[in-house]
Amino acid sequence: MGAGSFLALPAELQLEIMGILDAGSMLSLALSCRALHEQFKSPAIQYAYELLLSSMQDNGADVPLDILQLSLRRLRKGWESLDWTFGETVKLPGDLGRYALISGIFVKIDRKGADLSVCGLSSATQTGRTRTTASLDFHAIDFTIDPSQDLIVLLEKRELPDGRRRIQAHARCISADGAHPSAKVDSFQFDFVRHGSYSHKILLADDVVAIWSHHGDGRLLLWNWREGFLIYDSICSNLPKDIYSLEMLSREAFILMSVSGPGKFYVCKFSPMVPAPPTIVATLMLPPTASSGLLSFVTHSTQLPVRPVPGTPFMPVPDSRIHVFSLEYRTTSGQHQSYSLFVHSRAFLRPIYRDSNQTQAEEIPWDRWGPYDTRFTERRVQPGGPCASYGCRVLCESIGGLGIDVLDFSYANPYLTSRTRRHFGPHNPSVLPPNNVFLRQVVTRLPYHVTSRSVENHYPYYAIDEERVVGMKYSLRSGEMMLEVNYF
């Protein structure tokens, strides 16, 4: 289609066509001729372009376009400079067991799994909302939330007299005590024989709850919480060996992280409406190793809302995000060496979206997928350390531990420069040399920016969302969690 033909289309259709482009393609189109550049400068297309720059999408809020655009620019520039505004200090009773922050809703349970606290945090446009703490009638070991559905799924653990352990998932409302009204049944349970070393992880993707129990060979369950049926239990069909953990990609897909050999990702798809085993569609291999293998493979990724949260103007694009992993290898000399791996979600989604007629899973070597869709670095994040991820941003401790860094994998802002913001493009790769871990040089080129900021108060835990940086620490004196809420 020529420029004249495109410009002859109705304005609504022009905007829709431009909206399916990525930011780079949209800008290239605008620079192709003067008429298209004038069209590109229209407020609606500029807003769509700036959403793409931030890897965000519009939530359909009833707000004028100029106000939305100003809010989006404020957020983007705030993240690019880390020039935030202090909002409030929130005090919540009890210590910190598990926690989650999504679109301004903060939820935690204490280490005993006895008390659940919920708090709406302040922002540039609203004050903090009601804080509640309730005693649970069971021992909770983990939970997952989706504020866009007013949903929390709590994982209960019980020790049975016959030596088995029972795990039960409860679908409840965040805003009120009680079963979620959209759930046909409010819980489901499963048992297993006690094991000396075990852990449980719960994840949520729209109407699908995934539970990973890491004991022995591990066990994966997929449950449709709305319809109330079990989609899959791996005890009925074997998983690949040496699975360390999993991550949900969508309500129809997930990845399994394997420590077998040099390490690998199994990309799996399934139907959320049909009880059936998932299908492995691809195996993404990690770089070949000279060492005896991968010891641990931990994910730090945070779940995102599947639809707009009421009262919020923007949300991250669900299928354009960064997955964050910590990997620990045993070297040829018997020592342990740790690394961080940042993977763009398109690397995992690409095999899901390809030709559905393919009947056999493809094993894809590292050199075919890793160099341009990842950054493989010396350790930047570690299990239990100050780290938070949300959408295309990752917050971690600065090298040297004197502040924080925010790694931003969204598109660069061409209008803003900052002394504190450093760019790492494809021509400035991360290079891991061949050593007592890797057989060959590992070169990765996924573009990103780093913004650094010194902080007066050291916090052992952080959480971030679309517009906030929250530092957390426990006060022994008061027996409370202290949350420092900052926003852009």
C-alpha positions as CSV (number, residue, x, y, z in Angstrom):
1,M,0.0,0.0,0.0
2,G,1.4,3.4,-1.0
3,A,1.4,6.5,1.2
4,G,-1.4,8.0,-0.7
5,S,-3.6,4.9,-0.3
6,F,-2.9,4.7,3.4
7,L,-3.7,8.4,4.0
8,A,-7.0,8.0,2.1
9,L,-8.2,5.5,4.7
10,P,-10.4,6.7,7.6
11,A,-8.4,8.0,10.6
12,E,-9.7,5.2,12.8
13,L,-8.4,2.6,10.4
14,Q,-5.0,4.3,10.1
15,L,-4.6,4.3,13.8
16,E,-5.6,0.6,14.0
17,I,-3.0,-0.3,11.3
18,M,-0.3,1.7,13.0
19,G,-1.3,0.1,16.3
20,I,-0.3,-3.4,15.2
21,L,3.3,-2.2,14.4
22,D,6.1,-2.2,16.9
23,A,7.7,1.1,17.9
24,G,10.6,0.8,15.4
25,S,8.3,0.0,12.5
26,M,5.9,2.8,13.3
27,L,8.8,5.3,13.4
28,S,10.2,4.0,10.1
29,L,6.8,4.4,8.5
30,A,6.5,7.9,9.8
31,L,9.9,8.8,8.3
32,S,9.1,7.4,4.9
33,C,7.4,10.6,3.7
34,R,6.3,14.1,4.9
35,A,2.6,13.3,4.8
36,L,3.0,10.2,6.9
37,H,5.2,12.1,9.3
38,E,2.5,14.7,9.8
39,Q,0.0,11.9,10.4
40,F,2.5,10.4,12.9
41,K,2.4,13.6,14.9
42,S,-1.3,13.4,15.6
43,P,-2.1,13.0,19.3
44,A,-3.7,9.6,18.9
45,I,-0.8,8.0,17.0
46,Q,1.7,9.7,19.3
47,Y,0.0,8.1,22.2
48,A,0.0,4.7,20.6
49,Y,3.7,5.1,19.8
50,E,4.6,6.1,23.3
51,L,2.7,3.1,24.7
52,L,4.8,0.9,22.5
53,L,8.0,2.6,23.7
54,S,7.1,1.7,27.2
55,S,5.8,-1.9,26.4
56,M,2.5,-0.8,27.9
57,Q,-1.1,-0.9,26.8
58,D,-4.1,1.3,27.4
59,N,-6.7,0.1,29.9
60,G,-9.6,1.9,28.4
61,A,-10.0,4.4,31.3
62,D,-12.5,7.2,30.8
63,V,-9.8,9.9,30.8
64,P,-9.1,12.5,28.1
65,L,-6.3,11.6,25.6
66,D,-4.1,14.5,26.6
67,I,-4.2,13.6,30.3
68,L,-3.4,9.9,29.5
69,Q,-0.4,11.1,27.3
70,L,0.9,13.3,30.1
71,S,0.6,10.5,32.6
72,L,2.4,8.1,30.4
73,R,5.2,10.5,29.7
74,R,5.6,11.2,33.4
75,L,5.9,7.5,34.2
76,R,8.3,6.8,31.4
77,K,10.6,9.7,32.3
78,G,10.4,8.8,35.9
79,W,11.6,5.3,35.3
80,E,14.3,6.5,33.0
81,S,15.7,8.9,35.6
82,L,14.5,7.1,38.8
83,D,13.5,10.5,40.0
84,W,10.6,9.3,42.2
85,T,8.4,11.0,44.8
86,F,8.0,9.6,48.3
87,G,4.4,8.7,48.9
88,E,4.0,7.1,52.3
89,T,5.3,4.6,54.9
90,V,2.9,1.7,55.4
91,K,3.1,-0.5,58.5
92,L,1.6,-3.9,58.3
93,P,1.6,-6.3,61.3
94,G,3.8,-9.4,61.3
95,D,6.9,-10.4,59.4
96,L,7.3,-11.2,55.7
97,G,6.7,-14.7,54.4
98,R,5.4,-14.3,50.9
99,Y,4.3,-11.1,49.1
100,A,3.0,-9.8,45.8
101,L,2.5,-6.3,44.3
102,I,0.3,-5.9,41.2
103,S,-1.1,-2.6,39.9
104,G,-1.0,-1.0,43.3
105,I,-2.4,-3.9,45.3
106,F,0.1,-5.2,47.9
107,V,-0.6,-8.6,49.6
108,K,1.5,-10.5,52.1
109,I,1.4,-13.4,54.5
110,D,3.6,-13.8,57.5
111,R,6.2,-16.6,57.8
112,K,3.8,-18.7,60.0
113,G,1.2,-18.5,57.2
114,A,-1.4,-17.4,59.8
115,D,-2.1,-13.8,58.8
116,L,-3.0,-12.2,55.5
117,S,-2.5,-8.5,54.9
118,V,-3.9,-6.5,52.0
119,C,-3.2,-2.8,51.2
120,G,-3.9,-0.4,48.3
121,L,-0.7,1.7,47.8
122,S,-0.7,5.4,47.0
123,S,0.4,6.9,43.7
124,A,0.6,10.2,41.9
125,T,-3.2,10.2,41.3
126,Q,-4.6,8.5,44.4
127,T,-4.0,8.1,48.1
128,G,-3.4,4.8,49.8
129,R,-6.5,2.7,50.4
130,T,-7.9,0.6,53.2
131,R,-5.4,-1.8,54.9
132,T,-6.7,-5.0,56.3
133,T,-5.1,-7.9,58.1
134,A,-7.1,-11.1,58.7
135,S,-6.3,-14.3,60.5
136,L,-6.5,-17.3,58.2
137,D,-8.3,-20.5,59.3
138,F,-5.5,-22.6,57.9
139,H,-1.7,-22.6,57.4
140,A,-0.9,-20.9,54.2
141,I,2.5,-21.6,52.5
142,D,2.1,-19.6,49.3
143,F,-0.5,-17.5,47.4
144,T,-1.0,-15.8,44.0
145,I,-3.1,-12.8,43.1
146,D,-4.8,-11.2,40.2
147,P,-6.4,-7.8,41.2
148,S,-8.1,-7.5,37.8
149,Q,-10.3,-10.5,38.9
150,D,-10.3,-9.6,42.6
151,L,-8.8,-13.0,43.1
152,I,-6.4,-14.6,45.5
153,V,-5.6,-18.3,45.5
154,L,-4.1,-19.5,48.8
155,L,-2.1,-22.7,49.2
156,E,-2.8,-24.6,52.4
157,K,-0.6,-27.3,53.9
158,R,-1.7,-30.0,56.4
159,E,0.2,-32.9,57.8
160,L,-2.0,-36.1,57.9
161,P,-1.9,-38.8,60.6
162,D,-1.0,-41.5,58.1
163,G,2.3,-39.7,57.1
164,R,1.0,-38.0,54.0
165,R,1.0,-34.2,53.3
166,R,-2.2,-32.6,52.0
167,I,-2.1,-29.4,49.9
168,Q,-5.3,-27.5,49.2
169,A,-5.8,-24.5,46.9
170,H,-8.5,-22.0,47.9
171,A,-9.9,-19.4,45.4
172,R,-11.1,-16.4,47.3
173,C,-11.7,-12.6,46.9
174,I,-9.0,-10.1,47.7
175,S,-11.5,-7.5,48.7
176,A,-13.7,-9.6,51.0
177,D,-13.3,-12.8,53.0
178,G,-14.9,-15.8,51.3
179,A,-15.0,-17.9,48.2
180,H,-14.7,-16.2,44.9
181,P,-18.2,-15.9,43.2
182,S,-16.8,-17.0,39.8
183,A,-15.5,-20.3,41.2
184,K,-17.8,-23.3,40.8
185,V,-15.9,-24.9,43.7
186,D,-13.8,-22.9,46.1
187,S,-10.9,-25.3,46.5
188,F,-9.2,-28.5,45.4
189,Q,-6.7,-30.7,47.2
190,F,-4.1,-33.4,46.6
191,D,-1.9,-35.6,48.8
192,F,1.7,-36.9,48.5
193,V,4.1,-38.9,50.7
194,R,6.2,-36.7,52.9
195,H,9.7,-36.0,51.6
196,G,12.7,-34.6,53.5
197,S,13.2,-31.7,51.0
198,Y,10.2,-30.1,49.4
199,S,8.9,-26.8,48.2
200,H,5.6,-25.6,46.7
201,K,5.0,-22.8,44.2
202,I,1.6,-21.5,42.9
203,L,1.1,-19.5,39.8
204,L,-2.0,-18.0,38.1
205,A,-2.8,-17.2,34.5
206,D,-6.4,-16.0,34.1
207,D,-8.6,-19.1,34.9
208,V,-5.7,-21.5,35.3
209,V,-3.8,-22.2,38.5
210,A,-0.5,-24.1,38.3
211,I,1.0,-25.7,41.4
212,W,4.5,-27.0,41.4
213,S,5.6,-29.3,44.2
214,H,9.3,-29.9,44.2
215,H,9.9,-33.1,46.1
216,G,11.7,-36.0,44.6
217,D,11.0,-35.9,40.9
218,G,8.5,-33.0,41.3
219,R,4.8,-32.8,40.6
220,L,2.8,-30.4,38.5
221,L,-0.9,-29.8,38.7
222,L,-3.0,-27.5,36.5
223,W,-6.5,-26.5,37.8
224,N,-9.2,-24.5,36.2
225,W,-10.4,-22.5,39.2
226,R,-13.5,-21.1,37.5
227,E,-14.9,-24.3,36.2
228,G,-13.6,-26.4,39.1
229,F,-11.8,-29.2,37.3
230,L,-8.3,-30.6,37.3
231,I,-6.7,-30.1,33.9
232,Y,-3.6,-32.1,34.5
233,D,-1.7,-34.0,37.3
234,S,1.8,-35.1,36.3
235,I,1.6,-38.1,38.6
236,C,-0.6,-39.6,35.9
237,S,2.0,-39.0,33.1
238,N,5.7,-38.5,33.6
239,L,7.3,-35.1,33.3
240,P,10.8,-34.8,31.8
241,K,13.5,-35.5,34.3
242,D,15.4,-33.0,36.4
243,I,12.8,-30.3,36.3
244,Y,13.7,-27.5,38.8
245,S,10.7,-25.1,38.4
246,L,8.2,-23.7,36.0
247,E,6.8,-20.3,34.8
248,M,3.4,-19.6,33.2
249,L,3.4,-17.8,29.8
250,S,-0.4,-17.6,29.4
251,R,-3.5,-19.6,30.3
252,E,-2.5,-22.0,27.5
253,A,1.3,-22.3,27.8
254,F,4.1,-22.6,30.3
255,I,7.8,-23.4,30.5
256,L,9.6,-26.0,32.6
257,M,13.2,-25.3,33.6
258,S,15.5,-28.4,33.6
259,V,18.9,-28.8,35.1
260,S,19.6,-31.8,32.9
261,G,23.0,-31.4,31.2
262,P,23.8,-27.8,30.4
263,G,20.2,-26.8,31.2
264,K,17.2,-26.3,29.0
265,F,13.7,-24.8,28.8
266,Y,10.7,-27.1,27.8
267,V,8.1,-24.9,26.1
268,C,4.7,-26.5,26.7
269,K,1.1,-25.8,25.6
270,F,-2.2,-27.2,26.8
271,S,-6.0,-26.5,26.6
272,P,-7.4,-24.8,29.7
273,M,-10.8,-26.2,29.0
274,V,-9.9,-29.9,28.4
275,P,-8.5,-32.3,31.0
276,A,-5.4,-33.6,29.1
277,P,-1.6,-33.7,29.4
278,P,0.3,-30.7,28.0
279,T,2.4,-31.0,24.8
280,I,6.0,-30.1,24.7
281,V,6.4,-28.0,21.5
282,A,10.1,-27.1,21.8
283,T,13.2,-27.5,23.9
284,L,15.4,-24.5,24.1
285,M,18.9,-25.5,25.0
286,L,21.3,-23.4,27.2
287,P,24.9,-22.9,26.2
288,P,27.1,-26.0,26.1
289,T,29.1,-26.4,29.3
290,A,32.6,-27.7,30.1
291,S,31.5,-28.3,33.7
292,S,29.5,-31.2,35.2
293,G,26.3,-29.3,34.9
294,L,23.6,-27.0,36.2
295,L,22.8,-27.1,40.0
296,S,19.9,-24.7,40.3
297,F,17.6,-22.8,38.0
298,V,15.5,-20.2,39.9
299,T,13.0,-17.8,38.4
300,H,12.4,-14.2,39.7
301,S,9.6,-13.3,37.3
302,T,6.5,-11.6,38.7
303,Q,3.0,-12.3,37.4
304,L,1.0,-9.6,35.5
305,P,-2.7,-8.9,35.4
306,V,-4.5,-10.5,32.5
307,R,-6.9,-7.6,32.1
308,P,-7.1,-4.0,33.3
309,V,-7.2,-3.4,37.1
310,P,-10.0,-0.9,37.9
311,G,-8.7,2.6,38.5
312,T,-5.5,2.1,36.5
313,P,-4.8,3.7,33.1
314,F,-2.1,1.4,31.8
315,M,-0.7,-2.1,32.2
316,P,2.2,-4.0,30.8
317,V,1.7,-5.8,27.5
318,P,1.2,-9.4,28.7
319,D,3.1,-11.0,25.8
320,S,6.0,-8.6,25.8
321,R,7.9,-9.0,29.1
322,I,11.2,-10.2,30.6
323,H,11.7,-13.5,32.4
324,V,14.5,-13.4,35.0
325,F,16.5,-16.4,36.1
326,S,19.4,-17.2,38.4
327,L,21.6,-20.1,37.5
328,E,24.3,-21.9,39.5
329,Y,26.8,-24.2,37.9
330,R,29.4,-26.5,39.2
331,T,32.7,-25.7,37.6
332,T,35.3,-28.2,36.4
333,S,37.3,-27.5,39.6
334,G,34.3,-28.3,41.8
335,Q,33.5,-24.7,42.7
336,H,30.1,-23.0,42.3
337,Q,29.6,-20.2,39.8
338,S,26.4,-18.1,39.5
339,Y,24.9,-16.2,36.5
340,S,21.8,-14.2,35.6
341,L,19.7,-14.8,32.5
342,F,17.2,-12.3,31.1
343,V,14.9,-13.7,28.4
344,H,12.4,-11.8,26.4
345,S,9.0,-13.6,26.3
346,R,9.0,-13.7,22.5
347,A,11.7,-16.4,22.7
348,F,9.2,-18.7,24.5
349,L,6.1,-17.7,22.6
350,R,7.6,-18.1,19.2
351,P,7.4,-21.9,19.2
352,I,3.8,-21.7,20.6
353,Y,2.7,-19.5,17.6
354,R,4.4,-21.3,14.8
355,D,2.8,-23.8,12.5
356,S,0.4,-25.9,14.5
357,N,0.7,-28.9,12.1
358,Q,4.2,-29.7,13.5
359,T,3.8,-33.0,15.4
360,Q,7.2,-33.4,17.0
361,A,8.9,-31.1,19.5
362,E,12.0,-29.4,18.1
363,E,15.2,-29.2,20.0
364,I,16.6,-25.7,19.4
365,P,20.3,-25.2,20.2
366,W,21.4,-22.0,22.0
367,D,23.0,-20.4,19.0
368,R,19.6,-20.4,17.2
369,W,17.6,-18.6,19.9
370,G,19.7,-17.2,22.7
371,P,22.1,-14.5,21.3
372,Y,19.4,-12.0,20.3
373,D,16.6,-12.7,22.7
374,T,18.5,-12.8,26.0
375,R,21.2,-11.2,28.1
376,F,23.4,-13.8,29.9
377,T,25.6,-12.0,32.5
378,E,27.6,-12.5,35.7
379,R,25.3,-12.6,38.6
380,R,23.0,-9.5,38.9
381,V,20.2,-11.1,40.9
382,Q,20.2,-13.9,43.4
383,P,17.6,-15.9,45.3
384,G,16.6,-14.1,48.4
385,G,18.4,-10.9,47.4
386,P,17.0,-7.4,46.6
387,C,15.3,-8.0,43.3
388,A,12.0,-7.2,41.7
389,S,10.7,-7.6,38.1
390,Y,7.6,-6.3,36.4
391,G,6.9,-6.3,32.7
392,C,10.0,-5.2,30.9
393,R,11.8,-3.8,34.0
394,V,14.0,-5.5,36.6
395,L,15.2,-3.8,39.8
396,C,18.4,-5.2,41.4
397,E,21.2,-4.2,43.7
398,S,23.9,-2.1,42.1
399,I,27.2,-3.7,41.5
400,G,29.1,-2.9,44.7
401,G,25.9,-2.8,46.7
402,L,25.7,1.0,47.1
403,G,22.3,1.6,45.5
404,I,19.8,0.1,43.0
405,D,19.8,-0.4,39.3
406,V,16.8,-0.7,37.1
407,L,17.3,-2.7,33.9
408,D,14.8,-1.6,31.3
409,F,14.2,-3.9,28.3
410,S,11.5,-1.8,26.7
411,Y,12.2,0.4,23.7
412,A,14.6,3.4,24.2
413,N,13.2,6.8,24.7
414,P,14.8,8.9,21.9
415,Y,13.9,12.2,23.6
416,L,15.6,11.8,26.9
417,T,19.3,11.6,27.9
418,S,20.6,11.1,31.4
419,R,24.0,10.8,32.9
420,T,22.6,8.0,35.1
421,R,21.2,6.0,32.1
422,R,23.4,3.7,30.2
423,H,22.5,1.9,26.9
424,F,23.5,-1.6,26.0
425,G,22.5,-2.3,22.4
426,P,23.2,-5.2,20.0
427,H,26.6,-3.7,19.2
428,N,27.5,-3.6,23.0
429,P,26.9,-7.3,23.9
430,S,27.4,-9.1,27.1
431,V,30.3,-11.6,26.8
432,L,31.0,-14.6,29.0
433,P,34.4,-16.1,28.1
434,P,35.1,-19.8,27.7
435,N,36.1,-20.9,31.2
436,N,35.6,-23.7,33.6
437,V,31.8,-23.4,33.0
438,F,31.2,-22.8,29.3
439,L,32.8,-24.6,26.4
440,R,32.7,-21.5,24.1
441,Q,32.3,-17.8,24.4
442,V,28.6,-16.8,25.2
443,V,27.6,-13.6,23.5
444,T,24.1,-12.1,24.0
445,R,22.7,-8.9,22.5
446,L,19.2,-8.2,23.8
447,P,19.0,-4.4,24.0
448,Y,18.4,-2.7,27.4
449,H,19.1,0.4,29.5
450,V,20.4,0.7,33.0
451,T,19.5,3.5,35.3
452,S,21.3,3.7,38.7
453,R,20.3,5.5,41.9
454,S,21.9,5.6,45.3
455,V,19.5,5.0,48.2
456,E,19.8,6.3,51.8
457,N,18.0,3.3,53.3
458,H,19.0,-0.2,52.5
459,Y,16.0,-2.5,52.0
460,P,16.4,-6.3,51.9
461,Y,13.3,-6.6,49.7
462,Y,11.8,-4.6,46.9
463,A,8.7,-4.7,44.8
464,I,7.8,-2.7,41.7
465,D,4.7,-2.3,39.5
466,E,3.7,0.2,36.7
467,E,4.4,3.3,38.7
468,R,6.0,2.4,42.1
469,V,9.2,1.4,43.8
470,V,8.5,-0.2,47.2
471,G,11.2,-0.9,49.7
472,M,10.4,-3.4,52.5
473,K,12.0,-4.3,55.8
474,Y,11.0,-5.8,59.1
475,S,11.1,-3.9,62.4
476,L,12.1,-6.1,65.3
477,R,11.1,-3.4,67.7
478,S,7.5,-3.0,66.5
479,G,7.0,-6.4,65.0
480,E,5.8,-4.8,61.8
481,M,6.7,-4.8,58.1
482,M,7.7,-1.3,57.0
483,L,6.9,-0.4,53.4
484,E,8.4,2.7,51.9
485,V,6.2,3.6,48.9
486,N,7.7,5.8,46.2
487,Y,5.9,6.6,42.9
488,F,6.6,8.5,39.6
